């Protein structure tokens, strides 16, 4: 065993590392030679390499498994960890840390064609499945917050059973008083050690944002997020 510590990262595009485009891709996009979707497909091979989990794992000298996936719902991350990666990593590693940067609570997931699929309440026109969800189920923030609470509790209980250490925060959705009232593990909520309610606030500078205008951080922005999580872990002597 080359390393006794493992980091498992959960989240959406902000964990996958979307926004870390090369200068060449940015140049081709700005000159209208490729579309945003084409830039995304070309950039995907670079995202993980510059994501906050990869940077954080280097700071910690941990091995890393980045399960972050663009567009993912919080429930999909619970399913991905527990159903698709149901392996006791403690057989190989002395310490396993699971860090989850939650996404928009309004996202939902189902199994479809043997795969986990996520749906987002975005787009024009709205996807039929989301139209029904919004009309029949999503009546208040409480409804969607409870979906996220269920995913967080499920992952937390799973980590407890496996002997993993679980930490969580939020990418761009504020972990506000409403969500905290429903679910708040004081020593595991990264935002209890920050002034900001989500990570988007600490990368709200032009030099830290992707030049594609997609709303994601760039390589420097993800490094800031990694540094923040690292400092919280060190200050609290979690490692």
N, C-alpha and C positions, 0 to 999 in steps of 0.2 A: 504493500500500500504506500503510494508515493505521498499522499496527503491525508491527514486525519480529519479534515474539515470539509464539509460540502455546503454550498449555497444553492438552494432551489428558488428560483424567482418566478412569481406569478403576476399576471397582469395583461394589459392590452397592448396597443401600439407603443405606448410610452415605456413598456418593459421590453418589447421586442427591439426597440431602438429606431423606430421609424423617424425619419428626419435627417439621418446621418448619410447624406448624399455626397458623392465625390464631386470635386470641382468640375470634372468633365460632364457629369450628369446635369449639374446645375447649369452649366454653360449651354448644353444642348436644349434644356428646357426653356431657358430664357430667350434663346434664339428661335424658339418655336419649331425646333426640329423634332421634338418628341412631346407627347402629351403628359399630363400629370400621372395617369395610370401607367404609361410606359416608363416614366421615371421611377415610379414605385417598384415596378417589376425588376428594373435594372438595379435599383438600389438595395433590394432586399438581401442580396448576398453580403452587403456591407453593414446592414443594420445591427445584427447581433454582435459583431466585432467591436462596435462602438457604443453599445448599450450600457445603461447604468449597472446591470448585473455583471457584465464582463469587467468593467472598470472597478467595481466594488470587490469582485473576487480577487483581482490583482492587488488591491490595497490590503486585503485581508490575508492574502496568500491561501485562498480556498480554491478547491475545484468548484465548477459551476454548471448547473443545468438551467438554462433559460427557457421556460415554458411560455413566456409572453407571446401573445399572438394578436396582431392588429384586428380590431373590431370585436374582440372577445368580450363576452358578458362575464359578470362575476360568478354566476352559477356555472358557466362553462369551465372556468378555471378550477372550481371545486371538482367537477366531473373529470377534468383532465388529470388532476393530481391523484384523485382517489380511485378512479376507474382505470385510467390508461397507464398510470405510473405507480400502481400499487405494489411497490417493492420496498422491502425494509432496508433502506440505505445504511441503517445502523450496523448491518452485518459487515459493511465495508468501511464506514467512517465512524470516528469517535463522536463527532458532533455534526448535526445536520440542522441548518438554519433555513426556514422557509419564510421568505419575505414577499408579501402580497401588496402591490399598489393597486387598489381597487379602481374600477372604472365607473361609468355612468350606471347607476342602479336601475335605470329604465330599460337596459338591455336584457334580453331573455335568451334562453337556449333550449334546444331539444336535440335528441339524437335523430339523425336523418341519413339514411343509406349507410348505416354503421359508423357514422362520423358525428362529432359534436358540431352543431351549427349554431351560430349566434345571430340574433336579429337586433337591429338598432332602430329607434324611433326617429329616423331621419330619412331624407330623400323626397323627391317629388316626381311621381306620386308616392305616397307612403305605401310600403309593402302591405299587402292584404292582411298578413298575419299580425302585423303591428297595429294596423287600423282597428282590428277586432280587439286586440289587447288594450289599446288606449281607450276604446269605447266601453268595454265591458269590465275591465279590471283596474286599470291605472287611474283611480279616482283622486289620489292625493299622493304627496311625497311619502306618506306613511306606508302606502302599499309597496312602492318600489324600494324604500329603505328596508322594509322587512325582508324583501327578497335578498338584498345584500347581507343583511344580518344572518339569514339562514345559511348563506354561503360561507360567511366568516365563521360562524359557530361550527359548521360542519368541518371546515378545514382545521380550526383550532382543536376540536375534539380528536380529529384524526392524528394531528401532530402530537397531542398528548399521549395517545395510545401507542404511537411509534417512538416516543421519546425524542421528538424533534422540538426545536425552539422556533416558535412562531412570532413573527412581527408583521405589522401591517400599517399601511398609510394610504394615501390617495394620490393619483396622478393629477387629475384636473377637477375632480368633483370635491367640493369642500366637505370635509368631515366636520359637520356643524353640530350644534346642540341637539338637533333632531336625531341624527344618526347616533351620536354619542349617548343619548338617553336610552336608545334601544340596545346599543352594543358598545361597550367601552372597557377594554382591558388596559388600565392605566399604564402598566409597565411594558405593554406590547404595542401601544398606539404611538407611532413615531411622532405624530403631531402634538402629543402631550409634551414633547421636548423641543417644539418649534413654535415660532410666532405665527406661522402660516398654517392654514387649514388644508392646503393641498400643495403638491410640488410645483404646480404651474406658476405659483407666485414667486418662487426663488429663481426661476429662469425667465422672468418677464423683462428681458432686455434684448434689444435687437441683435447684439453680438452672440446671444445664446440661443437664438431661434433659427430654425431651418430657413434657408433662402427661398425655398419653394412656396413659402406662405401657407403651409399645410397646418400650422398651429402646433407643430411639434418642436422639441428642442433639436439643436444640432449636436455635434460631438462634444463641444464645450459645455453645452447645457446639460447633457447627460453626465458629464464629469462632475458638474456642480451638485447634481442629485446624489451621485455616488459618494462624493465627499461629505455631504450632509448626513447621509445614513451612516457612513463610516464613523463620523465624529460622535454621533449619538450612541453608537455601539461601544465606542471606546470610553466615552464619558461615563456610561452606565456600567462599565466593566462586564459587558455581556459576552466578551470573548477573552 
